[in-house]
Amino acid sequence: EMGQKGKESTSNALAVQLDAEGKVKYDVIARQGHSKDKIVYSKLTDLLPAEVVAENDPSLQKPTQEEIDDITEKTRQALQKLTNSKIAAAMPVRCAEKQAPAQFIRYTPSQQGAAFNSGAKQRVIRLVEAQVDPMEPPRFRINRKIPRGPPSPPAPVLHSPTRRVTVKEQKEWKIPPCISNWKNAKGYTVPLDKRLAADGRGLQQLHINENFAKLAEALYIADRKAREAVETRAQLERKLAQKEKEQKEEHLRQLAQKARDERAGIKPGHSVGESGATNEDEREREMLRQDRHKERARERNLARAAPDKRTKLQKERER
């Protein structure tokens, strides 16, 4: 039914169109239903800047020095006009603006004759700008905001062709349901693996800093040295205590020996140097005292151990 005259086509099929290179223009499908003035981005080249697509475009060429000077002068005049208006508005007394020079216009009416235009064929009209009162308030509202027109459509996001999702990707994209560790209103029994999976502990990667090992080693060495120092100090204290104990025992032993000698009536012996200075009589008396001391000690021991034997010895001695 396409191409038949006198009948309205109900099909949405489009005619094939070719570009300058003889390729099919598929962007006609995207432009369908839009006006011809609307910008539609449908090709990859539409995303590239104009400097890349059209390098030899005359509008992109560097301007000449005359054009640069002309644009600079226009810009300077526009800025000067804005500056003068700002300065004039800020002044307390506003002067009347300078009027433009008068213009003369030659006017020829369409109706000619003695009854029209006082019989004159042409008139010269003098056009003068009306005087503006500087103290007059503004007549029109100039701060009214006009809504903007619709912007051009954004650049399309080109996606890669769709592909089937594998089972592995589905498992990786599967998000476990939220399981609370505090609330269980319906009283469901949640397995431990699901609870730990919801906790997120398995997603964290533990990383131990090497300074922990250094700290542990330093603490171990310090503890060992402290123990060695304590052990050495304890050994030294034990040796000092043992030595002091031996000195006290020796002193007590000497005191006990001295007390025994005094109780037995024996005079303490002299040293080797002093014994050489004594005479022979003192030596004999000392020997007699020692013999008597030994006999008394022997008698005491016998009296303690065997009193019967002591009586026999006394009888034999008396005979």
KEKE-3310 file (N, C-alpha, C; in steps of 0.2 Angstrom, whole numbers, plus 5000, padded with zeros to 4 digits):
npx = (5004:5011:5016:5005:4993:4981:4977:4979:4993:4994:5005:5020:5032:5048:5055:5070:5085:5100:5116:5130:5140:5135:5129:5117:5106:5103:5099:5087:5077:5078:5075:5062:5046:5050:5054:5062:5071:5076:5089:5096:5106:5113:5124:5141:5150:5144:5147:5160:5171:5169:5181:5188:5180:5177:5190:5194:5185:5179:5174:5180:5193:5208:5205:5208:5219:5213:5199:5201:5205:5193:5183:5189:5188:5174:5170:5177:5169:5157:5159:5163:5151:5143:5150:5149:5135:5133:5141:5134:5122:5125:5128:5124:5117:5108:5112:5105:5103:5113:5106:5103:5109:5098:5088:5084:5071:5065:5049:5037:5021:5008:4996:4993:4990:4980:4972:4977:4990:4992:4995:5008:5021:5031:5038:5049:5054:5059:5067:5068:5075:5065:5064:5070:5065:5076:5072:5061:5051:5054:5045:5041:5041:5056:5062:5057:5056:5059:5054:5065:5069:5066:5080:5093:5093:5101:5117:5117:5119:5130:5128:5135:5131:5118:5120:5119:5117:5128:5128:5138:5140:5127:5127:5137:5132:5121:5113:5113:5099:5094:5098:5095:5104:5098:5084:5070:5056:5046:5051:5060:5071:5087:5100:5118:5128:5121:5118:5131:5135:5127:5132:5144:5157:5165:5169:5178:5196:5209:5223:5238:5248:5266:5272:5267:5273:5286:5284:5279:5291:5300:5293:5294:5308:5311:5304:5311:5324:5320:5316:5328:5336:5329:5330:5344:5346:5339:5347:5358:5354:5350:5363:5369:5361:5363:5377:5377:5369:5378:5388:5382:5379:5392:5396:5387:5391:5404:5401:5394:5404:5413:5406:5404:5418:5420:5411:5417:5429:5440:5453:5454:5463:5480:5486:5497:5508:5508:5510:5523:5530:5527:5532:5539:5532:5519:5515:5515:5505:5494:5493:5489:5477:5469:5470:5463:5450:5447:5445:5434:5425:5424:5419:5407:5400:5400:5393:5380:5378:5381:5379:5382:5394:5402:5403:5410:5423:5427:5429:5439:5449:5450:5456)
npy = (4994:5005:5021:5023:5034:5045:5038:5037:5032:5020:5013:5012:5012:5017:5026:5021:5029:5037:5042:5054:5046:5035:5026:5018:5028:5027:5035:5041:5034:5038:5051:5052:5058:5070:5087:5095:5104:5101:5095:5079:5067:5053:5046:5040:5050:5061:5063:5067:5082:5097:5102:5090:5083:5092:5099:5108:5118:5134:5142:5138:5143:5153:5169:5185:5199:5211:5207:5204:5216:5223:5217:5218:5232:5234:5226:5234:5246:5241:5237:5250:5257:5250:5252:5266:5268:5262:5270:5282:5279:5277:5290:5304:5315:5315:5319:5325:5315:5315:5321:5313:5318:5327:5320:5321:5317:5314:5314:5307:5308:5296:5300:5312:5329:5345:5345:5337:5336:5350:5354:5351:5341:5334:5332:5337:5330:5333:5323:5322:5317:5313:5323:5316:5315:5315:5313:5305:5291:5273:5267:5254:5237:5229:5219:5207:5189:5178:5163:5150:5142:5125:5115:5108:5090:5078:5071:5054:5039:5027:5010:4994:4979:4968:4953:4936:4932:4923:4908:4909:4923:4927:4921:4928:4941:4940:4945:4943:4942:4954:4951:4953:4954:4957:4959:4948:4946:4938:4926:4917:4903:4905:4900:4897:4900:4908:4919:4923:4926:4937:4946:4950:4947:4938:4945:4954:4957:4951:4960:4960:4971:4973:4978:4973:4961:4965:4973:4962:4954:4963:4965:4952:4950:4961:4956:4944:4949:4956:4946:4939:4949:4950:4937:4936:4946:4940:4929:4935:4942:4930:4925:4935:4934:4921:4922:4932:4925:4914:4922:4926:4914:4910:4920:4917:4905:4907:4915:4906:4896:4904:4906:4893:4891:4901:4896:4884:4888:4890:4899:4909:4903:4910:4918:4912:4921:4927:4916:4912:4922:4919:4911:4895:4890:4895:4889:4875:4876:4880:4868:4859:4864:4862:4848:4845:4851:4843:4831:4834:4836:4823:4816:4822:4818:4804:4803:4807:4798:4784:4780:4770:4764:4775:4775:4763:4766:4776:4769:4761:4770:4775:4764)
npz = (5000:5001:4994:4986:4979:4986:4996:5014:5023:5035:5040:5050:5044:5037:5024:5015:5017:5011:5015:5011:5009:5004:5013:5024:5032:5048:5058:5055:5061:5074:5073:5070:5073:5079:5077:5063:5067:5079:5089:5088:5095:5088:5083:5084:5081:5085:5098:5098:5099:5090:5085:5082:5073:5062:5055:5045:5045:5042:5052:5063:5062:5065:5070:5061:5062:5061:5064:5077:5083:5080:5088:5100:5102:5102:5113:5123:5122:5126:5139:5144:5143:5152:5164:5165:5166:5179:5187:5185:5191:5204:5208:5218:5213:5198:5182:5167:5153:5138:5123:5107:5091:5080:5067:5050:5039:5023:5017:5006:5002:4998:4992:4981:4977:4976:4987:4996:5009:5010:4997:4994:4987:4993:5010:5023:5037:5054:5066:5083:5098:5112:5127:5143:5159:5172:5186:5185:5190:5186:5172:5168:5172:5174:5180:5179:5178:5165:5159:5155:5139:5132:5135:5124:5120:5131:5128:5122:5131:5127:5127:5129:5120:5126:5136:5140:5157:5167:5178:5188:5189:5193:5206:5212:5212:5221:5235:5252:5263:5275:5291:5308:5323:5335:5334:5332:5327:5322:5326:5319:5315:5312:5303:5308:5298:5289:5298:5301:5288:5285:5294:5289:5292:5285:5274:5277:5277:5286:5292:5299:5307:5305:5316:5327:5329:5332:5344:5352:5353:5359:5371:5376:5377:5386:5397:5400:5403:5414:5423:5424:5431:5443:5448:5449:5459:5469:5472:5476:5488:5495:5497:5505:5516:5520:5523:5533:5543:5546:5551:5563:5569:5572:5580:5591:5594:5599:5610:5617:5620:5627:5638:5643:5646:5656:5666:5669:5675:5668:5661:5647:5632:5627:5613:5599:5598:5611:5619:5617:5625:5638:5654:5659:5670:5670:5659:5663:5673:5666:5658:5668:5672:5661:5661:5672:5669:5658:5665:5674:5665:5659:5670:5672:5661:5662:5674:5669:5659:5664:5679:5688:5683:5686:5700:5702:5696:5705:5717:5713:5711:5724:5731)
capx = (5000:5015:5017:4998:4991:4974:4976:4983:4997:4994:5011:5025:5038:5051:5059:5077:5089:5107:5120:5134:5145:5131:5127:5110:5105:5098:5097:5080:5072:5078:5072:5055:5041:5053:5054:5068:5076:5078:5095:5096:5113:5112:5130:5147:5154:5141:5150:5166:5170:5169:5188:5190:5176:5178:5196:5195:5179:5181:5172:5185:5200:5210:5203:5213:5221:5208:5194:5203:5204:5186:5180:5191:5185:5167:5170:5179:5164:5151:5161:5163:5144:5141:5153:5146:5129:5134:5143:5129:5116:5128:5129:5118:5113:5109:5111:5101:5107:5114:5102:5106:5108:5092:5088:5080:5068:5061:5043:5033:5014:5005:4991:4996:4985:4980:4968:4981:4996:4993:4997:5015:5023:5036:5039:5055:5052:5064:5066:5072:5073:5061:5068:5068:5066:5080:5069:5055:5052:5053:5038:5040:5045:5061:5065:5052:5060:5056:5056:5070:5066:5068:5087:5094:5093:5108:5121:5115:5124:5130:5129:5137:5125:5116:5122:5116:5121:5130:5126:5143:5138:5121:5129:5141:5127:5116:5114:5109:5094:5096:5097:5097:5106:5094:5077:5068:5049:5043:5054:5063:5077:5092:5107:5124:5131:5117:5119:5138:5136:5124:5136:5149:5164:5169:5171:5184:5202:5213:5230:5241:5254:5272:5275:5264:5278:5291:5282:5279:5297:5303:5291:5297:5315:5311:5302:5316:5329:5318:5316:5335:5338:5325:5334:5351:5345:5337:5352:5363:5351:5351:5370:5370:5357:5367:5383:5375:5367:5384:5392:5378:5380:5399:5396:5384:5396:5410:5399:5393:5411:5416:5402:5406:5424:5420:5408:5422:5434:5446:5455:5455:5470:5483:5488:5504:5513:5509:5512:5530:5532:5526:5537:5538:5528:5513:5513:5513:5499:5489:5492:5486:5470:5466:5469:5457:5444:5445:5443:5428:5420:5423:5415:5400:5398:5399:5387:5374:5377:5381:5381:5385:5401:5406:5405:5416:5429:5429:5431:5446:5453:5451:5460)
capy = (5000:5011:5024:5024:5041:5046:5034:5038:5026:5018:5010:5017:5010:5023:5025:5020:5035:5036:5048:5056:5040:5029:5021:5019:5033:5024:5040:5043:5031:5042:5058:5051:5061:5076:5092:5095:5109:5098:5091:5072:5063:5046:5043:5041:5056:5067:5064:5070:5089:5100:5103:5084:5081:5097:5102:5113:5122:5141:5145:5136:5145:5158:5176:5189:5204:5216:5205:5204:5223:5226:5213:5221:5239:5233:5224:5240:5251:5239:5238:5257:5259:5247:5256:5273:5267:5260:5276:5287:5277:5278:5297:5307:5320:5313:5324:5323:5311:5319:5318:5311:5323:5327:5317:5323:5312:5316:5311:5308:5305:5292:5304:5319:5334:5351:5344:5333:5338:5357:5355:5350:5335:5331:5335:5336:5329:5333:5319:5324:5312:5316:5324:5312:5318:5311:5311:5301:5284:5269:5266:5247:5232:5226:5213:5201:5183:5175:5156:5148:5137:5119:5114:5102:5084:5077:5066:5047:5035:5021:5004:4988:4974:4964:4947:4932:4932:4916:4906:4912:4930:4927:4920:4934:4947:4938:4949:4940:4946:4957:4947:4957:4950:4959:4958:4942:4947:4932:4920:4912:4900:4907:4896:4901:4902:4914:4925:4926:4930:4944:4950:4953:4946:4935:4950:4958:4953:4953:4962:4961:4975:4969:4981:4969:4956:4969:4974:4956:4952:4968:4964:4946:4952:4965:4951:4939:4952:4958:4940:4937:4953:4948:4931:4938:4950:4936:4925:4939:4943:4924:4924:4939:4932:4915:4924:4935:4920:4911:4926:4926:4908:4910:4924:4914:4899:4910:4917:4900:4893:4908:4905:4887:4892:4904:4892:4879:4891:4890:4905:4908:4903:4915:4917:4910:4926:4928:4910:4912:4926:4917:4907:4888:4889:4897:4883:4870:4878:4879:4861:4856:4867:4858:4841:4845:4852:4836:4826:4836:4835:4816:4814:4824:4814:4797:4804:4807:4792:4778:4782:4764:4764:4780:4773:4758:4770:4780:4764:4759:4776:4776:4759)
capz = (5000:5001:4987:4982:4980:4988:5002:5019:5025:5042:5043:5053:5041:5034:5017:5016:5015:5011:5016:5006:5007:5001:5018:5026:5038:5053:5063:5053:5066:5080:5072:5069:5078:5081:5072:5060:5070:5085:5089:5090:5094:5086:5080:5089:5079:5088:5105:5098:5099:5083:5083:5079:5067:5056:5056:5040:5045:5042:5058:5068:5060:5070:5067:5058:5067:5060:5068:5084:5085:5080:5093:5106:5103:5104:5120:5127:5122:5130:5146:5146:5144:5158:5169:5165:5169:5186:5190:5185:5196:5211:5210:5222:5208:5191:5176:5161:5148:5132:5118:5101:5086:5076:5061:5045:5035:5017:5017:5000:5003:4992:4989:4978:4974:4980:4993:5001:5011:5008:4990:4994:4985:4998:5016:5027:5044:5058:5071:5088:5104:5118:5133:5148:5166:5176:5192:5184:5192:5180:5170:5166:5176:5170:5184:5178:5176:5159:5160:5149:5134:5134:5133:5119:5123:5133:5124:5124:5134:5123:5131:5126:5118:5131:5135:5145:5164:5169:5185:5193:5190:5197:5213:5215:5213:5225:5241:5257:5266:5281:5297:5314:5329:5341:5334:5328:5329:5320:5329:5314:5316:5307:5304:5310:5292:5287:5302:5300:5281:5285:5298:5285:5294:5280:5269:5280:5276:5292:5290:5305:5306:5307:5322:5333:5331:5335:5350:5356:5354:5363:5378:5378:5379:5392:5403:5401:5407:5421:5427:5426:5436:5449:5450:5452:5465:5475:5474:5480:5494:5499:5499:5510:5522:5523:5526:5540:5547:5548:5556:5569:5572:5574:5586:5596:5596:5603:5616:5621:5622:5632:5644:5646:5649:5662:5671:5671:5678:5664:5658:5639:5630:5623:5606:5598:5600:5618:5623:5617:5630:5645:5656:5659:5676:5667:5654:5667:5677:5661:5657:5674:5672:5655:5663:5677:5665:5655:5670:5676:5659:5659:5676:5671:5655:5665:5678:5665:5655:5668:5686:5691:5681:5690:5707:5702:5695:5711:5721:5711:5712:5731:5732)
cpx = (5004:5016:5010:4996:4983:4973:4981:4986:4996:5000:5016:5032:5041:5055:5066:5081:5096:5111:5125:5139:5141:5129:5120:5110:5100:5096:5090:5075:5072:5075:5064:5050:5044:5053:5061:5073:5079:5084:5095:5103:5111:5118:5136:5150:5150:5143:5156:5166:5171:5176:5190:5186:5177:5184:5197:5189:5181:5179:5176:5192:5201:5208:5209:5214:5216:5201:5195:5202:5197:5182:5182:5188:5177:5166:5172:5173:5158:5153:5161:5156:5141:5144:5150:5139:5129:5136:5138:5123:5119:5128:5123:5113:5114:5108:5107:5105:5107:5110:5106:5105:5101:5093:5083:5078:5064:5055:5039:5026:5012:5000:4993:4990:4984:4976:4972:4988:4998:4996:5004:5016:5027:5036:5046:5053:5059:5063:5070:5070:5070:5065:5065:5070:5070:5077:5063:5056:5051:5046:5036:5044:5050:5065:5061:5057:5056:5059:5061:5066:5069:5076:5087:5095:5100:5111:5119:5121:5124:5132:5131:5131:5124:5118:5119:5120:5122:5128:5131:5141:5132:5123:5133:5137:5122:5118:5110:5105:5097:5094:5099:5099:5102:5087:5075:5060:5045:5045:5057:5069:5082:5098:5113:5127:5128:5118:5126:5139:5133:5128:5142:5156:5168:5172:5177:5190:5207:5220:5233:5248:5260:5275:5272:5270:5284:5290:5282:5286:5301:5300:5293:5304:5316:5309:5307:5322:5327:5318:5324:5338:5335:5329:5341:5351:5343:5342:5357:5360:5351:5358:5371:5367:5361:5373:5382:5373:5373:5388:5388:5379:5387:5399:5393:5388:5401:5407:5397:5399:5414:5412:5403:5413:5424:5416:5413:5428:5441:5447:5456:5462:5473:5484:5495:5509:5514:5511:5520:5533:5531:5531:5535:5532:5520:5510:5511:5506:5493:5487:5488:5478:5466:5465:5463:5450:5442:5442:5436:5423:5418:5418:5408:5396:5396:5393:5380:5373:5376:5383:5384:5392:5405:5408:5410:5423:5431:5432:5438:5451:5455:5456:5468)
cpy = (5006:5014:5025:5031:5040:5042:5036:5032:5025:5015:5015:5015:5017:5021:5025:5026:5034:5042:5049:5050:5034:5024:5023:5024:5030:5029:5043:5040:5035:5049:5057:5054:5067:5081:5092:5099:5106:5094:5084:5069:5056:5043:5044:5047:5062:5068:5067:5078:5091:5101:5096:5082:5086:5101:5108:5118:5129:5144:5143:5139:5151:5165:5180:5195:5210:5214:5205:5211:5226:5223:5217:5228:5238:5231:5230:5245:5248:5239:5245:5259:5256:5251:5263:5273:5266:5267:5281:5285:5278:5285:5300:5311:5317:5318:5321:5320:5316:5316:5317:5317:5322:5324:5320:5318:5315:5311:5312:5305:5301:5296:5311:5323:5340:5350:5340:5337:5346:5358:5353:5342:5331:5335:5333:5335:5329:5329:5320:5319:5316:5317:5319:5315:5313:5309:5307:5294:5279:5267:5258:5243:5229:5220:5207:5195:5180:5168:5154:5143:5130:5118:5108:5096:5082:5071:5059:5044:5028:5015:4998:4983:4970:4957:4943:4932:4924:4915:4909:4919:4931:4926:4925:4940:4946:4941:4945:4944:4949:4953:4951:4952:4952:4958:4952:4942:4941:4925:4915:4909:4901:4903:4900:4904:4908:4920:4928:4929:4936:4949:4953:4952:4942:4939:4954:4954:4956:4954:4964:4965:4971:4972:4977:4964:4959:4970:4968:4954:4957:4966:4957:4947:4955:4960:4947:4943:4954:4952:4938:4942:4952:4942:4932:4942:4945:4931:4929:4941:4936:4923:4928:4937:4926:4917:4928:4930:4916:4915:4926:4920:4907:4914:4921:4908:4901:4912:4911:4896:4897:4907:4899:4887:4895:4900:4887:4882:4891:4897:4904:4908:4909:4913:4914:4915:4927:4922:4909:4917:4924:4912:4900:4887:4890:4891:4877:4870:4877:4872:4857:4858:4863:4851:4841:4846:4846:4831:4827:4834:4827:4813:4816:4820:4807:4798:4804:4801:4785:4779:4776:4763:4769:4778:4767:4762:4774:4775:4762:4764:4776:4770:4761)
cpz = (5000:4994:4983:4984:4982:4994:5008:5022:5033:5045:5045:5050:5037:5028:5019:5013:5016:5012:5011:5004:5005:5007:5021:5032:5043:5058:5061:5058:5072:5079:5071:5074:5081:5075:5069:5063:5077:5084:5092:5089:5093:5084:5085:5087:5083:5095:5104:5097:5091:5081:5080:5073:5061:5057:5052:5040:5046:5049:5064:5067:5065:5066:5065:5064:5067:5064:5075:5087:5085:5086:5100:5107:5105:5111:5125:5128:5126:5137:5149:5147:5151:5164:5170:5168:5177:5190:5191:5190:5203:5213:5213:5217:5201:5186:5171:5156:5141:5126:5111:5096:5082:5069:5056:5040:5029:5017:5010:5001:4997:4988:4987:4976:4979:4987:4998:5003:5009:5001:4989:4991:4990:5005:5019:5034:5048:5065:5077:5094:5109:5124:5139:5155:5170:5183:5192:5186:5186:5178:5169:5171:5172:5174:5183:5175:5171:5160:5154:5145:5136:5131:5127:5123:5125:5128:5126:5127:5130:5127:5126:5125:5124:5130:5141:5152:5166:5176:5190:5194:5194:5205:5216:5216:5218:5232:5246:5260:5273:5287:5303:5319:5335:5340:5329:5330:5328:5323:5324:5317:5311:5308:5305:5304:5289:5291:5301:5293:5281:5290:5294:5287:5289:5274:5271:5279:5282:5289:5297:5304:5309:5314:5328:5335:5334:5342:5355:5358:5359:5370:5380:5381:5386:5398:5405:5405:5414:5426:5429:5431:5443:5452:5453:5458:5471:5477:5478:5487:5499:5501:5505:5517:5525:5526:5533:5545:5550:5553:5563:5573:5575:5580:5592:5599:5601:5610:5620:5624:5627:5639:5647:5650:5656:5668:5673:5675:5674:5661:5651:5637:5627:5616:5605:5600:5607:5622:5623:5623:5637:5647:5657:5665:5673:5663:5658:5671:5672:5659:5662:5674:5667:5657:5668:5674:5661:5659:5673:5671:5658:5664:5675:5666:5658:5670:5675:5661:5659:5675:5690:5690:5685:5697:5707:5700:5701:5716:5719:5712:5720:5734:5731)
residu = (GLU:MET:GLY:GLN:LYS:GLY:LYS:GLU:SER:THR:SER:ASN:ALA:LEU:ALA:VAL:GLN:LEU:ASP:ALA:GLU:GLY:LYS:VAL:LYS:TYR:ASP:VAL:ILE:ALA:ARG:GLN:GLY:HIS:SER:LYS:ASP:LYS:ILE:VAL:TYR:SER:LYS:LEU:THR:ASP:LEU:LEU:PRO:ALA:GLU:VAL:VAL:ALA:GLU:ASN:ASP:PRO:SER:LEU:GLN:LYS:PRO:THR:GLN:GLU:GLU:ILE:ASP:ASP:ILE:THR:GLU:LYS:THR:ARG:GLN:ALA:LEU:GLN:LYS:LEU:THR:ASN:SER:LYS:ILE:ALA:ALA:ALA:MET:PRO:VAL:ARG:CYS:ALA:GLU:LYS:GLN:ALA:PRO:ALA:GLN:PHE:ILE:ARG:TYR:THR:PRO:SER:GLN:GLN:GLY:ALA:ALA:PHE:ASN:SER:GLY:ALA:LYS:GLN:ARG:VAL:ILE:ARG:LEU:VAL:GLU:ALA:GLN:VAL:ASP:PRO:MET:GLU:PRO:PRO:ARG:PHE:ARG:ILE:ASN:ARG:LYS:ILE:PRO:ARG:GLY:PRO:PRO:SER:PRO:PRO:ALA:PRO:VAL:LEU:HIS:SER:PRO:THR:ARG:ARG:VAL:THR:VAL:LYS:GLU:GLN:LYS:GLU:TRP:LYS:ILE:PRO:PRO:CYS:ILE:SER:ASN:TRP:LYS:ASN:ALA:LYS:GLY:TYR:THR:VAL:PRO:LEU:ASP:LYS:ARG:LEU:ALA:ALA:ASP:GLY:ARG:GLY:LEU:GLN:GLN:LEU:HIS:ILE:ASN:GLU:ASN:PHE:ALA:LYS:LEU:ALA:GLU:ALA:LEU:TYR:ILE:ALA:ASP:ARG:LYS:ALA:ARG:GLU:ALA:VAL:GLU:THR:ARG:ALA:GLN:LEU:GLU:ARG:LYS:LEU:ALA:GLN:LYS:GLU:LYS:GLU:GLN:LYS:GLU:GLU:HIS:LEU:ARG:GLN:LEU:ALA:GLN:LYS:ALA:ARG:ASP:GLU:ARG:ALA:GLY:ILE:LYS:PRO:GLY:HIS:SER:VAL:GLY:GLU:SER:GLY:ALA:THR:ASN:GLU:ASP:GLU:ARG:GLU:ARG:GLU:MET:LEU:ARG:GLN:ASP:ARG:HIS:LYS:GLU:ARG:ALA:ARG:GLU:ARG:ASN:LEU:ALA:ARG:ALA:ALA:PRO:ASP:LYS:ARG:THR:LYS:LEU:GLN:LYS:GLU:ARG:GLU:ARG)
# end
